[in-house]
Amino acid sequence: MKKTKRQKPKLPKVLSELNLSEQLEEEKYIQNGLIENQVIHVQEYEKVFFDQSVFKNVSFVGSFFELLECADVIFDHCDFSNAELNQAVFHRVEFIHCKMTGCHLSEAHFRHVSMNHTLAPYVEFNHANFKQVLFEESVLEHANFFEAKFEAVEFVKSKLNEASFYEVRLNGIDISTCEFERISVSSEQLAGCIISPEQAIGFVKAFGMVVKES
């Protein structure tokens, strides 16, 4: 089957500078915006839609977005630490040098999404759905992917130590370039996962087998 190419955000040539906090007080649909160097008030927001916009150095720390939807968006050096984004939808979205420590993204949907150089330890991806997603040179230590669905997901040179992949089918998923001492995964779900020779030895020991030295 031919692999579908990951799509990048489709942005207009001209973006309007916006004060996001003021915009969120007036409306729920933010389009064609350039939002820079802002701190979003820590409060609850419901059914917000970010469309064809760029966020640079914006802090969403501790904010609660119920049913957030993002389409054709770039988040550059943004901070989502401890934010509640459960059930969010991301379509053609890029996270670049972002911070997502402890961010809650359970039951979120990711389509054509990339996370590059993103710091996301302890992030919660429980029951999330990923399709055409790239994690590249990102920190995902202690991340929780419990019962997540993967299709065409790539992990490249990322840190996965103590990440949990319980009840996640890893068939065809390549983690061979990633760093970890230990991840949580069952032998059944690991079947078909692409790993390096060095990682293979670690898994053999983890599953109670003895490696005999030649």
Protein Blocks (a to p, Z undefined) as FASTA:
>chain_A
ZZdddddddddfbdcdddfklmmmmmmcdghiacehiacdddddehiacehiadehiafe
hiacehiacehiadehiafehiacehiacehiadehiafehiacehiacehiadehiace
hiafehiacehiadehiafehiacehiacehiacehiafehiacehiafehiacklpccf
bdcddfklmgopacdfklmmmmmmmnopacddZZ
